[in-house]
């Protein structure tokens, strides 16, 4: 599969998760997912088996550990992308505050839209608005989509 075909597959699969209820630590299309579960599910559909076992994590894991664990997993399994060069099909990681680790993930589906799972809501496609752009901390491409 070409890089462009993989990006198209990632976008198609991310959109197929829209409406999946938010459920912490879940990754089951239509039944429940958190933001990481969405990325994991898209990985399984587009790439295959997940590359590592997911450790247990509480809702406040990023604040409690003060470590870039989500970004670390991105660097282990995805391909880093410059923030100013993000493209549809890329994984975006956000931090809520400048001094905190990144703890939210989304998948860019158009230059100005992203799909994400947000606590208290369902997986949705939303604008990649200035509020999100200011909080963008890391970006990655799926392997083979560089």
N, CA, C and O atoms as CSV, one atom per row, in Angstrom:
chain,resi,resn,atom,element,x,y,z
A,1,UNK,N,N,0.847,-1.165,0.000
A,1,UNK,CA,C,0.000,0.000,0.000
A,1,UNK,C,C,0.901,1.239,0.000
A,1,UNK,O,O,1.876,1.306,0.748
A,2,UNK,N,N,0.571,2.197,-0.828
A,2,UNK,CA,C,1.361,3.428,-0.889
A,2,UNK,C,C,1.076,4.287,0.342
A,2,UNK,O,O,0.106,4.065,1.067
A,3,UNK,N,N,1.945,5.271,0.558
A,3,UNK,CA,C,1.740,6.195,1.673
A,3,UNK,C,C,0.420,6.936,1.565
A,3,UNK,O,O,-0.263,7.133,2.570
A,4,UNK,N,N,0.054,7.347,0.368
A,4,UNK,CA,C,-1.219,8.059,0.165
A,4,UNK,C,C,-2.411,7.127,0.432
A,4,UNK,O,O,-3.409,7.542,1.021
A,5,UNK,N,N,-2.297,5.874,-0.005
A,5,UNK,CA,C,-3.375,4.909,0.252
A,5,UNK,C,C,-3.523,4.649,1.749
A,5,UNK,O,O,-4.639,4.523,2.254
A,6,UNK,N,N,-2.396,4.568,2.453
A,6,UNK,CA,C,-2.443,4.355,3.897
A,6,UNK,C,C,-3.087,5.551,4.593
A,6,UNK,O,O,-3.910,5.379,5.492
A,7,UNK,N,N,-2.716,6.761,4.179
A,7,UNK,CA,C,-3.338,7.955,4.765
A,7,UNK,C,C,-4.856,7.943,4.535
A,7,UNK,O,O,-5.627,8.252,5.443
A,8,UNK,N,N,-5.273,7.591,3.334
A,8,UNK,CA,C,-6.704,7.525,3.032
A,8,UNK,C,C,-7.383,6.470,3.906
A,8,UNK,O,O,-8.499,6.687,4.378
A,9,UNK,N,N,-6.732,5.348,4.122
A,9,UNK,CA,C,-7.283,4.281,4.973
A,9,UNK,C,C,-7.411,4.762,6.420
A,9,UNK,O,O,-8.419,4.499,7.076
A,10,UNK,N,N,-6.391,5.465,6.915
A,10,UNK,CA,C,-6.412,6.008,8.272
A,10,UNK,C,C,-7.593,6.970,8.435
A,10,UNK,O,O,-8.332,6.890,9.417
A,11,UNK,N,N,-7.764,7.865,7.485
A,11,UNK,CA,C,-8.857,8.852,7.550
A,11,UNK,C,C,-10.210,8.154,7.502
A,11,UNK,O,O,-11.101,8.470,8.290
A,12,UNK,N,N,-10.364,7.219,6.593
A,12,UNK,CA,C,-11.617,6.468,6.479
A,12,UNK,C,C,-11.935,5.741,7.786
A,12,UNK,O,O,-13.069,5.780,8.263
A,13,UNK,N,N,-10.946,5.088,8.352
A,13,UNK,CA,C,-11.170,4.345,9.593
A,13,UNK,C,C,-11.458,5.282,10.757
A,13,UNK,O,O,-12.341,4.994,11.566
A,14,UNK,N,N,-10.739,6.393,10.865
A,14,UNK,CA,C,-11.003,7.348,11.948
A,14,UNK,C,C,-12.453,7.826,11.880
A,14,UNK,O,O,-13.131,7.908,12.904
A,15,UNK,N,N,-12.917,8.133,10.701
A,15,UNK,CA,C,-14.296,8.601,10.547
A,15,UNK,C,C,-15.305,7.500,10.859
A,15,UNK,O,O,-16.420,7.795,11.290
A,16,UNK,N,N,-14.932,6.237,10.649
A,16,UNK,CA,C,-15.830,5.122,10.952
A,16,UNK,C,C,-16.079,4.991,12.458
A,16,UNK,O,O,-17.042,4.343,12.870
A,17,UNK,N,N,-15.227,5.596,13.276
A,17,UNK,CA,C,-15.383,5.551,14.735
A,17,UNK,C,C,-16.305,6.654,15.262
A,17,UNK,O,O,-16.664,6.644,16.439
A,18,UNK,N,N,-16.691,7.603,14.407
A,18,UNK,CA,C,-17.538,8.714,14.850
A,18,UNK,C,C,-18.824,8.165,15.461
A,18,UNK,O,O,-19.477,7.283,14.905
A,19,UNK,N,N,-19.162,8.714,16.617
A,19,UNK,CA,C,-20.347,8.267,17.342
A,19,UNK,C,C,-20.054,7.231,18.409
A,19,UNK,O,O,-20.910,6.958,19.251
A,20,UNK,N,N,-18.851,6.641,18.393
A,20,UNK,CA,C,-18.477,5.686,19.440
A,20,UNK,C,C,-18.436,6.426,20.770
A,20,UNK,O,O,-17.761,7.450,20.879
A,21,UNK,N,N,-19.151,5.927,21.794
A,21,UNK,CA,C,-19.168,6.631,23.087
A,21,UNK,C,C,-17.780,6.690,23.721
A,21,UNK,O,O,-16.951,5.803,23.517
A,22,UNK,N,N,-17.544,7.754,24.495
A,22,UNK,CA,C,-16.286,7.855,25.228
A,22,UNK,C,C,-16.302,6.836,26.365
A,22,UNK,O,O,-17.267,6.748,27.124
A,23,UNK,N,N,-15.225,6.072,26.468
A,23,UNK,CA,C,-15.054,5.126,27.563
A,23,UNK,C,C,-13.565,5.007,27.843
A,23,UNK,O,O,-12.801,4.538,26.999
A,24,UNK,N,N,-13.161,5.429,29.022
A,24,UNK,CA,C,-11.750,5.414,29.423
A,24,UNK,C,C,-11.147,4.030,29.214
A,24,UNK,O,O,-11.730,3.023,29.615
A,25,UNK,N,N,-9.981,3.989,28.587
A,25,UNK,CA,C,-9.175,2.787,28.319
A,25,UNK,C,C,-9.774,1.847,27.288
A,25,UNK,O,O,-9.190,0.794,27.034
A,26,UNK,N,N,-10.899,2.168,26.686
A,26,UNK,CA,C,-11.537,1.272,25.723
A,26,UNK,C,C,-11.052,1.561,24.306
A,26,UNK,O,O,-10.572,2.655,24.007
A,27,UNK,N,N,-11.189,0.553,23.439
A,27,UNK,CA,C,-10.818,0.688,22.037
A,27,UNK,C,C,-11.660,-0.272,21.198
A,27,UNK,O,O,-11.135,-1.177,20.549
A,28,UNK,N,N,-12.974,-0.055,21.223
A,28,UNK,CA,C,-13.900,-0.930,20.509
A,28,UNK,C,C,-14.878,-0.064,19.712
A,28,UNK,O,O,-15.777,0.559,20.278
A,29,UNK,N,N,-14.691,-0.035,18.410
A,29,UNK,CA,C,-15.523,0.804,17.541
A,29,UNK,C,C,-17.002,0.521,17.782
A,29,UNK,O,O,-17.438,-0.630,17.756
A,30,UNK,N,N,-17.762,1.576,18.015
A,30,UNK,CA,C,-19.188,1.470,18.236
A,30,UNK,C,C,-19.569,1.216,19.686
A,30,UNK,O,O,-20.704,1.484,20.080
A,31,UNK,N,N,-18.634,0.700,20.492
A,31,UNK,CA,C,-18.945,0.368,21.888
A,31,UNK,C,C,-18.319,1.344,22.867
A,31,UNK,O,O,-18.966,1.735,23.839
A,32,UNK,N,N,-17.066,1.751,22.636
A,32,UNK,CA,C,-16.415,2.686,23.538
A,32,UNK,C,C,-14.956,2.892,23.194
A,32,UNK,O,O,-14.265,1.967,22.766
A,33,UNK,N,N,-14.492,4.129,23.389
A,33,UNK,CA,C,-13.084,4.447,23.135
A,33,UNK,C,C,-12.727,5.742,23.836
A,33,UNK,O,O,-13.561,6.634,23.995
A,34,UNK,N,N,-11.471,5.829,24.255
A,34,UNK,CA,C,-10.917,7.119,24.653
A,34,UNK,C,C,-10.033,7.563,23.495
A,34,UNK,O,O,-9.995,6.900,22.458
A,35,UNK,N,N,-9.322,8.676,23.657
A,35,UNK,CA,C,-8.548,9.200,22.527
A,35,UNK,C,C,-7.447,8.235,22.097
A,35,UNK,O,O,-7.203,8.071,20.902
A,36,UNK,N,N,-6.784,7.601,23.052
A,36,UNK,CA,C,-5.746,6.620,22.713
A,36,UNK,C,C,-6.384,5.379,22.095
A,36,UNK,O,O,-5.833,4.791,21.164
A,37,UNK,N,N,-7.543,4.983,22.614
A,37,UNK,CA,C,-8.237,3.833,22.049
A,37,UNK,C,C,-8.623,4.049,20.600
A,37,UNK,O,O,-8.601,3.108,19.807
A,38,UNK,N,N,-8.977,5.274,20.243
A,38,UNK,CA,C,-9.269,5.603,18.846
A,38,UNK,C,C,-8.029,5.380,17.988
A,38,UNK,O,O,-8.108,4.726,16.948
A,39,UNK,N,N,-6.898,5.910,18.407
A,39,UNK,CA,C,-5.653,5.749,17.634
A,39,UNK,C,C,-5.280,4.269,17.547
A,39,UNK,O,O,-4.868,3.794,16.488
A,40,UNK,N,N,-5.423,3.546,18.649
A,40,UNK,CA,C,-5.121,2.108,18.655
A,40,UNK,C,C,-6.017,1.360,17.677
A,40,UNK,O,O,-5.546,0.495,16.938
A,41,UNK,N,N,-7.316,1.692,17.667
A,41,UNK,CA,C,-8.241,1.030,16.754
A,41,UNK,C,C,-7.934,1.327,15.301
A,41,UNK,O,O,-8.024,0.442,14.450
A,42,UNK,N,N,-7.573,2.566,15.013
A,42,UNK,CA,C,-7.196,2.923,13.647
A,42,UNK,C,C,-5.917,2.185,13.261
A,42,UNK,O,O,-5.798,1.715,12.130
A,43,UNK,N,N,-4.960,2.075,14.183
A,43,UNK,CA,C,-3.731,1.308,13.926
A,43,UNK,C,C,-4.091,-0.128,13.532
A,43,UNK,O,O,-3.602,-0.639,12.525
A,44,UNK,N,N,-4.947,-0.775,14.329
A,44,UNK,CA,C,-5.294,-2.177,14.055
A,44,UNK,C,C,-5.924,-2.333,12.673
A,44,UNK,O,O,-5.635,-3.298,11.965
A,45,UNK,N,N,-6.779,-1.397,12.290
A,45,UNK,CA,C,-7.449,-1.486,10.992
A,45,UNK,C,C,-6.511,-1.173,9.832
A,45,UNK,O,O,-6.602,-1.792,8.772
A,46,UNK,N,N,-5.613,-0.218,10.030
A,46,UNK,CA,C,-4.762,0.236,8.927
A,46,UNK,C,C,-3.415,-0.489,8.855
A,46,UNK,O,O,-2.875,-0.678,7.765
A,47,UNK,N,N,-2.868,-0.899,10.008
A,47,UNK,CA,C,-1.519,-1.477,10.062
A,47,UNK,C,C,-1.564,-2.965,10.433
A,47,UNK,O,O,-0.929,-3.792,9.779
A,48,UNK,N,N,-2.314,-3.293,11.478
A,48,UNK,CA,C,-2.363,-4.674,11.975
A,48,UNK,C,C,-2.284,-4.692,13.492
A,48,UNK,O,O,-2.750,-3.770,14.162
A,49,UNK,N,N,-1.692,-5.744,14.022
A,49,UNK,CA,C,-1.616,-5.921,15.480
A,49,UNK,C,C,-0.917,-4.738,16.143
A,49,UNK,O,O,0.022,-4.161,15.593
A,50,UNK,N,N,-1.393,-4.392,17.331
A,50,UNK,CA,C,-0.776,-3.303,18.086
A,50,UNK,C,C,0.659,-3.657,18.449
A,50,UNK,O,O,0.947,-4.816,18.749
A,51,UNK,N,N,1.572,-2.677,18.429
A,51,UNK,CA,C,2.993,-2.965,18.634
A,51,UNK,C,C,3.406,-3.206,20.081
A,51,UNK,O,O,4.496,-3.726,20.322
A,52,UNK,N,N,2.571,-2.845,21.050
A,52,UNK,CA,C,2.909,-3.107,22.452
A,52,UNK,C,C,1.629,-3.228,23.261
A,52,UNK,O,O,0.568,-2.753,22.856
A,53,UNK,N,N,1.751,-3.867,24.403
A,53,UNK,CA,C,0.623,-4.005,25.317
A,53,UNK,C,C,0.410,-2.695,26.049
A,53,UNK,O,O,1.354,-2.070,26.530
A,54,UNK,N,N,-0.819,-2.303,26.121
A,54,UNK,CA,C,-1.164,-1.046,26.772
A,54,UNK,C,C,-1.067,-1.194,28.284
A,54,UNK,O,O,-1.707,-2.078,28.854
A,55,UNK,N,N,-0.283,-0.351,28.944
A,55,UNK,CA,C,-0.247,-0.413,30.411
A,55,UNK,C,C,-1.514,0.205,30.998
A,55,UNK,O,O,-2.202,0.982,30.336
A,56,UNK,N,N,-1.808,-0.144,32.231
A,56,UNK,CA,C,-2.944,0.475,32.915
A,56,UNK,C,C,-2.668,1.969,33.071
A,56,UNK,O,O,-1.526,2.381,33.277
A,57,UNK,N,N,-3.716,2.766,32.973
A,57,UNK,CA,C,-3.555,4.204,33.202
A,57,UNK,C,C,-4.845,4.776,33.744
A,57,UNK,O,O,-5.939,4.414,33.311
A,58,UNK,N,N,-4.697,5.676,34.700
A,58,UNK,CA,C,-5.828,6.370,35.306
A,58,UNK,C,C,-6.116,7.635,34.506
A,58,UNK,O,O,-5.265,8.077,33.735
A,59,UNK,N,N,-7.291,8.225,34.673
A,59,UNK,CA,C,-7.590,9.453,33.937
A,59,UNK,C,C,-6.592,10.585,34.177
A,59,UNK,O,O,-6.421,11.443,33.311
A,60,UNK,N,N,-5.932,10.604,35.333
A,60,UNK,CA,C,-4.964,11.677,35.625
A,60,UNK,C,C,-3.510,11.240,35.437
A,60,UNK,O,O,-2.605,11.824,36.032
A,61,UNK,N,N,-3.283,10.214,34.612
A,61,UNK,CA,C,-1.942,9.637,34.466
A,61,UNK,C,C,-0.886,10.660,34.054
A,61,UNK,O,O,0.230,10.616,34.571
A,62,UNK,N,N,-1.194,11.554,33.167
A,62,UNK,CA,C,-0.177,12.511,32.702
A,62,UNK,C,C,0.224,13.478,33.805
A,62,UNK,O,O,1.404,13.777,33.986
A,63,UNK,N,N,-0.757,13.958,34.530
A,63,UNK,CA,C,-0.465,14.891,35.616
A,63,UNK,C,C,0.311,14.187,36.739
A,63,UNK,O,O,1.236,14.760,37.313
A,64,UNK,N,N,-0.072,12.947,37.045
A,64,UNK,CA,C,0.554,12.215,38.146
A,64,UNK,C,C,1.999,11.855,37.846
A,64,UNK,O,O,2.857,11.952,38.723
A,65,UNK,N,N,2.277,11.443,36.624
A,65,UNK,CA,C,3.634,10.973,36.281
A,65,UNK,C,C,4.552,12.093,35.794
A,65,UNK,O,O,5.773,11.974,35.894
A,66,UNK,N,N,3.989,13.163,35.275
A,66,UNK,CA,C,4.796,14.284,34.747
A,66,UNK,C,C,5.832,13.819,33.727
A,66,UNK,O,O,6.938,14.355,33.664
A,67,UNK,N,N,5.465,12.824,32.934
A,67,UNK,CA,C,6.370,12.298,31.906
A,67,UNK,C,C,5.620,12.259,30.580
A,67,UNK,O,O,4.403,12.073,30.550
A,68,UNK,N,N,6.340,12.433,29.506
A,68,UNK,CA,C,5.744,12.418,28.166
A,68,UNK,C,C,5.539,10.970,27.702
A,68,UNK,O,O,6.144,10.533,26.723
A,69,UNK,N,N,4.683,10.239,28.413
A,69,UNK,CA,C,4.451,8.835,28.082
A,69,UNK,C,C,3.754,8.661,26.740
A,69,UNK,O,O,4.136,7.786,25.962
A,70,UNK,N,N,2.749,9.469,26.452
A,70,UNK,CA,C,2.037,9.355,25.184
A,70,UNK,C,C,2.969,9.694,24.017
A,70,UNK,O,O,2.995,8.982,23.013
A,71,UNK,N,N,3.718,10.762,24.151
A,71,UNK,CA,C,4.683,11.125,23.104
A,71,UNK,C,C,5.764,10.053,22.977
A,71,UNK,O,O,6.212,9.752,21.871
A,72,UNK,N,N,6.185,9.477,24.105
A,72,UNK,CA,C,7.184,8.406,24.064
A,72,UNK,C,C,6.709,7.236,23.225
A,72,UNK,O,O,7.476,6.683,22.436
A,73,UNK,N,N,5.451,6.855,23.389
A,73,UNK,CA,C,4.896,5.777,22.570
A,73,UNK,C,C,4.865,6.198,21.104
A,73,UNK,O,O,5.130,5.387,20.216
A,74,UNK,N,N,4.542,7.455,20.853
A,74,UNK,CA,C,4.567,7.952,19.478
A,74,UNK,C,C,5.950,7.828,18.865
A,74,UNK,O,O,6.087,7.380,17.727
A,75,UNK,N,N,6.971,8.220,19.606
A,75,UNK,CA,C,8.339,8.129,19.090
A,75,UNK,C,C,8.773,6.677,18.885
A,75,UNK,O,O,9.589,6.390,18.009
A,76,UNK,N,N,8.228,5.757,19.696
A,76,UNK,CA,C,8.592,4.340,19.538
A,76,UNK,C,C,7.938,3.706,18.316
A,76,UNK,O,O,8.536,2.834,17.685
A,77,UNK,N,N,6.720,4.127,17.969
A,77,UNK,CA,C,5.956,3.380,16.970
A,77,UNK,C,C,5.505,4.171,15.754
A,77,UNK,O,O,5.083,3.586,14.756
A,78,UNK,N,N,5.587,5.483,15.824
A,78,UNK,CA,C,5.149,6.335,14.722
A,78,UNK,C,C,6.341,7.133,14.201
A,78,UNK,O,O,7.452,7.025,14.721
A,79,UNK,N,N,6.099,7.920,13.185
A,79,UNK,CA,C,7.164,8.709,12.565
A,79,UNK,C,C,6.929,10.188,12.903
A,79,UNK,O,O,5.891,10.737,12.536
A,80,UNK,N,N,7.875,10.844,13.597
A,80,UNK,CA,C,7.680,12.253,13.967
A,80,UNK,C,C,7.469,13.149,12.745
A,80,UNK,O,O,8.076,12.953,11.692
A,81,UNK,N,N,6.599,14.128,12.919
A,81,UNK,CA,C,6.283,15.095,11.874
A,81,UNK,C,C,6.420,16.486,12.488
A,81,UNK,O,O,5.988,16.711,13.618
A,82,UNK,N,N,7.012,17.402,11.760
A,82,UNK,CA,C,7.099,18.788,12.227
A,82,UNK,C,C,5.684,19.348,12.373
A,82,UNK,O,O,4.820,19.100,11.532
A,83,UNK,N,N,5.458,20.100,13.441
A,83,UNK,CA,C,4.107,20.616,13.711
A,83,UNK,C,C,3.564,21.465,12.573
A,83,UNK,O,O,2.361,21.462,12.312
A,84,UNK,N,N,4.436,22.185,11.901
A,84,UNK,CA,C,3.977,23.042,10.799
A,84,UNK,C,C,3.774,22.253,9.506
A,84,UNK,O,O,3.369,22.827,8.495
A,85,UNK,N,N,4.050,20.951,9.520
A,85,UNK,CA,C,3.942,20.135,8.312
A,85,UNK,C,C,2.903,19.022,8.432
A,85,UNK,O,O,2.930,18.071,7.651
A,86,UNK,N,N,1.982,19.127,9.404
A,86,UNK,CA,C,0.989,18.067,9.575
A,86,UNK,C,C,0.110,17.946,8.339
A,86,UNK,O,O,-0.199,18.927,7.663
A,87,UNK,N,N,-0.281,16.699,8.072
A,87,UNK,CA,C,-1.133,16.404,6.916
A,87,UNK,C,C,-2.269,15.478,7.347
A,87,UNK,O,O,-2.152,14.784,8.356
A,88,UNK,N,N,-3.359,15.463,6.594
A,88,UNK,CA,C,-4.426,14.517,6.899
A,88,UNK,C,C,-3.883,13.092,7.004
A,88,UNK,O,O,-3.094,12.642,6.173
A,89,UNK,N,N,-4.330,12.401,8.048
A,89,UNK,CA,C,-3.852,11.055,8.330
A,89,UNK,C,C,-2.828,11.026,9.449
A,89,UNK,O,O,-2.458,9.947,9.912
A,90,UNK,N,N,-2.358,12.190,9.900
A,90,UNK,CA,C,-1.378,12.254,10.989
A,90,UNK,C,C,-2.062,12.188,12.348
A,90,UNK,O,O,-3.218,12.585,12.501
A,91,UNK,N,N,-1.328,11.681,13.326
A,91,UNK,CA,C,-1.766,11.658,14.720
A,91,UNK,C,C,-1.267,12.936,15.385
A,91,UNK,O,O,-0.090,13.280,15.279
A,92,UNK,N,N,-2.155,13.625,16.058
A,92,UNK,CA,C,-1.819,14.871,16.754
A,92,UNK,C,C,-1.902,14.639,18.261
A,92,UNK,O,O,-2.841,14.005,18.741
A,93,UNK,N,N,-0.925,15.150,19.005
A,93,UNK,CA,C,-0.941,15.061,20.463
A,93,UNK,C,C,-0.989,16.464,21.048
A,93,UNK,O,O,-0.267,17.359,20.610
A,94,UNK,N,N,-1.841,16.640,22.034
A,94,UNK,CA,C,-2.072,17.948,22.636
A,94,UNK,C,C,-1.764,17.924,24.127
A,94,UNK,O,O,-1.926,16.904,24.797
A,95,UNK,N,N,-1.317,19.065,24.625
A,95,UNK,CA,C,-1.178,19.253,26.070
A,95,UNK,C,C,-2.163,20.331,26.487
A,95,UNK,O,O,-2.352,21.324,25.784
A,96,UNK,N,N,-2.795,20.123,27.650
A,96,UNK,CA,C,-3.791,21.081,28.117
A,96,UNK,C,C,-3.155,22.365,28.607
A,96,UNK,O,O,-3.717,23.447,28.441
A,97,UNK,N,N,-1.967,22.244,29.221
A,97,UNK,CA,C,-1.242,23.429,29.698
A,97,UNK,C,C,0.222,23.264,29.332
A,97,UNK,O,O,0.717,22.144,29.207
A,98,UNK,N,N,0.911,24.379,29.161
A,98,UNK,CA,C,2.303,24.358,28.693
A,98,UNK,C,C,3.213,23.525,29.586
A,98,UNK,O,O,4.152,22.906,29.086
A,99,UNK,N,N,2.968,23.491,30.874
A,99,UNK,CA,C,3.868,22.783,31.788
A,99,UNK,C,C,3.483,21.320,31.996
A,99,UNK,O,O,4.154,20.621,32.756
A,100,UNK,N,N,2.429,20.837,31.349
A,100,UNK,CA,C,1.978,19.461,31.521
A,100,UNK,C,C,2.337,18.606,30.307
A,100,UNK,O,O,2.484,19.129,29.203
A,101,UNK,N,N,2.479,17.294,30.505
A,101,UNK,CA,C,2.736,16.404,29.361
A,101,UNK,C,C,1.526,16.352,28.428
A,101,UNK,O,O,0.397,16.622,28.839
A,102,UNK,N,N,1.779,16.004,27.184
A,102,UNK,CA,C,0.687,15.790,26.227
A,102,UNK,C,C,-0.139,14.604,26.700
A,102,UNK,O,O,0.411,13.576,27.095
A,103,UNK,N,N,-1.474,14.749,26.659
A,103,UNK,CA,C,-2.317,13.640,27.105
A,103,UNK,C,C,-3.572,13.454,26.273
A,103,UNK,O,O,-4.457,12.691,26.662
A,104,UNK,N,N,-3.672,14.125,25.148
A,104,UNK,CA,C,-4.838,13.959,24.292
A,104,UNK,C,C,-4.374,13.732,22.858
A,104,UNK,O,O,-3.435,14.371,22.383
A,105,UNK,N,N,-5.055,12.806,22.178
A,105,UNK,CA,C,-4.689,12.450,20.802
A,105,UNK,C,C,-5.878,12.645,19.874
A,105,UNK,O,O,-7.034,12.529,20.282
A,106,UNK,N,N,-5.571,12.942,18.625
A,106,UNK,CA,C,-6.579,13.065,17.575
A,106,UNK,C,C,-5.935,12.648,16.262
A,106,UNK,O,O,-4.716,12.507,16.172
A,107,UNK,N,N,-6.759,12.455,15.257
A,107,UNK,CA,C,-6.267,12.142,13.912
A,107,UNK,C,C,-6.773,13.233,12.980
A,107,UNK,O,O,-7.977,13.471,12.883
A,108,UNK,N,N,-5.847,13.894,12.297
A,108,UNK,CA,C,-6.200,14.937,11.345
A,108,UNK,C,C,-6.835,14.273,10.121
A,108,UNK,O,O,-6.257,13.346,9.553
A,109,UNK,N,N,-8.029,14.742,9.707
A,109,UNK,CA,C,-8.709,14.122,8.564
A,109,UNK,C,C,-8.810,15.045,7.355
A,109,UNK,O,O,-9.003,14.572,6.235
A,110,UNK,N,N,-8.683,16.344,7.560
A,110,UNK,CA,C,-8.530,17.326,6.488
A,110,UNK,C,C,-7.564,18.357,7.062
A,110,UNK,O,O,-7.256,18.291,8.252
A,111,UNK,N,N,-7.081,19.293,6.280
A,111,UNK,CA,C,-6.175,20.290,6.860
A,111,UNK,C,C,-6.793,21.057,8.040
A,111,UNK,O,O,-6.060,21.579,8.881
A,112,UNK,N,N,-8.123,21.132,8.112
A,112,UNK,CA,C,-8.783,21.919,9.148
A,112,UNK,C,C,-9.770,21.132,10.007
A,112,UNK,O,O,-10.562,21.735,10.733
A,113,UNK,N,N,-9.740,19.782,9.942
A,113,UNK,CA,C,-10.677,18.953,10.714
A,113,UNK,C,C,-9.922,17.776,11.318
A,113,UNK,O,O,-8.955,17.274,10.746
A,114,UNK,N,N,-10.388,17.349,12.489
A,114,UNK,CA,C,-9.765,16.203,13.147
A,114,UNK,C,C,-10.849,15.355,13.791
A,114,UNK,O,O,-11.952,15.828,14.062
A,115,UNK,N,N,-10.514,14.090,14.031
A,115,UNK,CA,C,-11.402,13.167,14.726
A,115,UNK,C,C,-10.741,12.850,16.054
A,115,UNK,O,O,-9.551,12.543,16.116
A,116,UNK,N,N,-11.544,12.929,17.133
A,116,UNK,CA,C,-11.001,12.621,18.454
A,116,UNK,C,C,-12.110,12.144,19.367
A,116,UNK,O,O,-13.294,12.333,19.090
A,117,UNK,N,N,-11.701,11.517,20.469
A,117,UNK,CA,C,-12.636,11.086,21.521
A,117,UNK,C,C,-12.368,11.978,22.721
A,117,UNK,O,O,-11.243,12.039,23.216
A,118,UNK,N,N,-13.378,12.653,23.178
A,118,UNK,CA,C,-13.205,13.581,24.292
A,118,UNK,C,C,-14.051,13.116,25.464
A,118,UNK,O,O,-15.207,12.727,25.300
A,119,UNK,N,N,-13.457,13.163,26.643
A,119,UNK,CA,C,-14.132,12.737,27.870
A,119,UNK,C,C,-15.525,13.366,27.973
A,119,UNK,O,O,-15.678,14.579,27.834
A,120,UNK,N,N,-16.512,12.547,28.213
A,120,UNK,CA,C,-17.875,13.028,28.369
A,120,UNK,C,C,-18.636,13.155,27.066
A,120,UNK,O,O,-19.770,13.635,27.067
A,121,UNK,N,N,-18.053,12.745,25.960
A,121,UNK,CA,C,-18.699,12.856,24.661
A,121,UNK,C,C,-18.403,11.599,23.845
A,121,UNK,O,O,-17.819,10.642,24.354
A,122,UNK,N,N,-18.799,11.610,22.610
A,122,UNK,CA,C,-18.511,10.505,21.702
A,122,UNK,C,C,-17.377,10.903,20.774
A,122,UNK,O,O,-16.999,12.073,20.716
A,123,UNK,N,N,-16.834,9.937,20.051
A,123,UNK,CA,C,-15.854,10.240,19.010
A,123,UNK,C,C,-16.547,11.161,18.008
A,123,UNK,O,O,-17.665,10.892,17.569
A,124,UNK,N,N,-15.868,12.247,17.655
A,124,UNK,CA,C,-16.481,13.249,16.781
A,124,UNK,C,C,-15.450,13.852,15.848
A,124,UNK,O,O,-14.253,13.843,16.132
A,125,UNK,N,N,-15.926,14.371,14.742
A,125,UNK,CA,C,-15.086,15.163,13.842
A,125,UNK,C,C,-15.336,16.622,14.182
A,125,UNK,O,O,-16.478,17.083,14.190
A,126,UNK,N,N,-14.263,17.340,14.461
A,126,UNK,CA,C,-14.370,18.741,14.876
A,126,UNK,C,C,-13.364,19.580,14.108
A,126,UNK,O,O,-12.462,19.056,13.455
A,127,UNK,N,N,-13.535,20.885,14.198
A,127,UNK,CA,C,-12.589,21.806,13.570
A,127,UNK,C,C,-11.244,21.727,14.290
A,127,UNK,O,O,-11.189,21.651,15.517
A,128,UNK,N,N,-10.175,21.745,13.522
A,128,UNK,CA,C,-8.821,21.873,14.076
A,128,UNK,C,C,-8.604,23.375,14.242
A,128,UNK,O,O,-7.817,24.007,13.538
A,129,UNK,N,N,-9.340,23.905,15.205
A,129,UNK,CA,C,-9.458,25.341,15.433
A,129,UNK,C,C,-8.225,25.905,16.141
A,129,UNK,O,O,-7.388,25.147,16.633
A,130,UNK,N,N,-8.113,27.234,16.191
A,130,UNK,CA,C,-6.972,27.852,16.878
A,130,UNK,C,C,-6.780,27.358,18.317
A,130,UNK,O,O,-5.644,27.202,18.765
A,131,UNK,N,N,-7.874,27.111,19.044
A,131,UNK,CA,C,-7.755,26.601,20.415
A,131,UNK,C,C,-6.936,25.314,20.432
A,131,UNK,O,O,-6.052,25.157,21.275
A,132,UNK,N,N,-7.219,24.388,19.507
A,132,UNK,CA,C,-6.466,23.132,19.409
A,132,UNK,C,C,-5.052,23.379,18.900
A,132,UNK,O,O,-4.096,22.806,19.424
A,133,UNK,N,N,-4.913,24.213,17.898
A,133,UNK,CA,C,-3.589,24.462,17.306
A,133,UNK,C,C,-2.609,25.007,18.346
A,133,UNK,O,O,-1.426,24.667,18.319
A,134,UNK,N,N,-3.090,25.846,19.258
A,134,UNK,CA,C,-2.208,26.387,20.314
A,134,UNK,C,C,-1.736,25.304,21.276
A,134,UNK,O,O,-0.691,25.460,21.909
A,135,UNK,N,N,-2.466,24.237,21.395
A,135,UNK,CA,C,-2.132,23.166,22.339
A,135,UNK,C,C,-1.414,21.988,21.679
A,135,UNK,O,O,-1.043,21.032,22.361
A,136,UNK,N,N,-1.217,22.046,20.376
A,136,UNK,CA,C,-0.532,20.971,19.652
A,136,UNK,C,C,0.911,20.864,20.130
A,136,UNK,O,O,1.662,21.837,20.077
A,137,UNK,N,N,1.292,19.684,20.593
A,137,UNK,CA,C,2.629,19.476,21.157
A,137,UNK,C,C,3.494,18.557,20.298
A,137,UNK,O,O,4.702,18.765,20.190
A,138,UNK,N,N,2.885,17.550,19.691
A,138,UNK,CA,C,3.612,16.571,18.878
A,138,UNK,C,C,2.711,16.133,17.726
A,138,UNK,O,O,1.485,16.203,17.817
A,139,UNK,N,N,3.337,15.685,16.650
A,139,UNK,CA,C,2.598,15.114,15.530
A,139,UNK,C,C,3.403,13.947,14.974
A,139,UNK,O,O,4.634,13.958,14.978
A,140,UNK,N,N,2.676,12.940,14.496
A,140,UNK,CA,C,3.304,11.719,13.992
A,140,UNK,C,C,2.524,11.201,12.794
A,140,UNK,O,O,1.314,11.400,12.686
A,141,UNK,N,N,3.237,10.534,11.900
A,141,UNK,CA,C,2.615,9.807,10.797
A,141,UNK,C,C,2.636,8.318,11.139
A,141,UNK,O,O,3.531,7.848,11.841
A,142,UNK,N,N,1.664,7.598,10.650
A,142,UNK,CA,C,1.701,6.152,10.786
A,142,UNK,C,C,2.866,5.626,9.941
A,142,UNK,O,O,3.159,6.193,8.889
A,143,UNK,N,N,3.538,4.549,10.383
A,143,UNK,CA,C,4.640,4.004,9.584
A,143,UNK,C,C,4.129,3.607,8.197
A,143,UNK,O,O,3.101,2.943,8.064
A,144,UNK,N,N,4.853,4.020,7.192
A,144,UNK,CA,C,4.463,3.751,5.813
A,144,UNK,C,C,3.674,4.884,5.175
A,144,UNK,O,O,3.433,4.866,3.967
A,145,UNK,N,N,3.268,5.868,5.968
A,145,UNK,CA,C,2.491,6.993,5.438
A,145,UNK,C,C,3.331,8.265,5.361
A,145,UNK,O,O,2.801,9.336,5.067
A,146,UNK,N,N,4.634,8.159,5.621
A,146,UNK,CA,C,5.469,9.356,5.632
A,146,UNK,C,C,5.482,10.008,4.269
A,146,UNK,O,O,6.135,11.034,4.081
